[in-house]
Amino acid sequence: MIVTMGIHITTAGVADFQQVLTDHRRYWGERDLRSLHLLALVQEFGSTCLVARAEDGIRGYVFGFVTLDGTGYVHLIATRDDSRGIGLGRRLYTAFAAAAERHGARKLKAITSIENTGSIAFHRSLGFQTKIVDDYNGPGQAMVVFQRNLPLDVS
């Protein structure tokens, strides 16, 4: 467990997953990404699905897993609307990277849409290499693929 600024980063449970869905707009605004939230990730990869908790609830979360080839894949990462700009996304990524390394990860990977300029800038600031991959998500659905080696030191 990582504790700073009154925020504790711990593994996510089913109740946390349900709370994130209930408060979905606080994390994603008008974008409805609930279909990308898969309870199976929390159920099967709980040690790499993390929440940042404060007295007033979940401030952010990261859901991911480690692949057989040693890749720590970040499926979703989000911070609540009142918790942006305080370095929480970096702290969540650091905690995920540490958990992924404990499970044998040697590199990190994530994806986003080519329109998501905020995510692209954030991942670049963490040292990720970016590449646009045509048809990544199906015909005509290009995605930005982020990759970087571990360890992740963003302090």
N, C-alpha and C positions, 0 to 999 in steps of 0.2 A: 504494500500500500504506500502510495506517495502522498504526502500531505504538505501543502503550502497554501498561503492566502485563505485558509479556512476551507479549502477544497481538497477532498480526498479522492484519489483515483483508485478504484477497486474493480474487481471483476463484476460483470453485469449478470443479473439474474432475470428470471422470467418477469417478475414484477417490474424491474427496471425497463425491460423491453416494452411492456405494456404502457408504462408511464411515458416513454419516449413517443410512442404512437399517439397517446392522448394529447401530448403537447407538441405534436408534429409542426404546427405553424411557427412555434417559437424557434425552431431550429432551421426550418426550410422556407419560411414565408409562404408565398403563394404557390411554390412548386410542390406538387403532390408526389412525393417519392415514397409513400407508404408501401407500395408494391415491392420496393427494393429491400425493405426491412424483413429479413427472414429469421423467424424464431429459431429455425434449425441451426443457425450460426451460433446463437447463444447456447442452445442445448448441446451441440456437438463440439464447439470450439470455445467453450466458456472462458478459458484462461487467456484468450486473445480478443475477447470482447469486453471492453472496459467502459466504465462510466466515471465522470467527474462529478462528485456529489458535494453539495454544500447544505447548510441548514434549510435553505429554501428550495431544495430539490436538485434535480440533475442538471448541471450546467453544460455538460457536453458528453459526447460518447464517441467511441470508435469500435466498429465491428469488423473483425478480420479473422484470418486463419493462416496457417503455414502449409504450403503445398509440399508434396513429396520430394520435389527437387530443391527444397530449401529456400523458397520464396515466401516472405511474409506479405500477404496480400491484404491491403486495406480495402474493404468493400464499401464502408461508409464511415465518414468522420464529420461531426457537426458540433457547433457550439451554439448555445442558446443566445437569443437576440441581446440579452443584457450582459453577456459574458464575452463579447467580441473585443479584440484589441488589447487583451491582457496577457496574451501568450498561452492561453489555454489549449489551443489547437496544437501548438508545439509540444506542450507538456503531454498531451494525449498521444501524439506521435512517438515521443520519446518512450513513454510507458509501453506502447504497443511494440516498438522496436525491441525493447528489453525482453518482453514476454516472447516475442517471435524468436529472438536469439536463443532463449532458454529451450525452445523447441527445435533448434537446429537451423534456423533461417540464417542465410548469409547475404541476402539482399531483400529489398523491399520493392513492391509494385503496387500501383493504383491506376485507375482510369477515370476520365471524366469526358463530358461532351466538349466539342471544340468551342462552343459558345461560352463555357464556364470560365471566364477570364480570371475571376477571383481564385478559383481552385488552381488554375494554371500558375498564377503568380505565387500563391502560397507554397505549392510543391517545389517550384523553382527556388524559392527562398530557403527551402530545406535541403537543397543540393540535388534534387532529382533531375535527371535528364528527361527531356520530353521528346516524344515522337508522335506524329499524327499517323494513324494506321487506318487506311481505307478499309471499309467493310468489316471492321472489327466487331461490330455489334449486329452484323447482318448486311445484306446488300444495300449500298448507299448510306450506311451508317458509320461514318468515320468517328473515331474516338482518339483522344489524346491519351497516350500510354506513358506513365511515369515509372522510372526505374532508378534505383541507386543501390550501391553496396552498403552493407553494414560494417562497422557500427555507425549509428546515427548520433552525432554530437552536434546539437544545435543550441547549446547554452551560450 
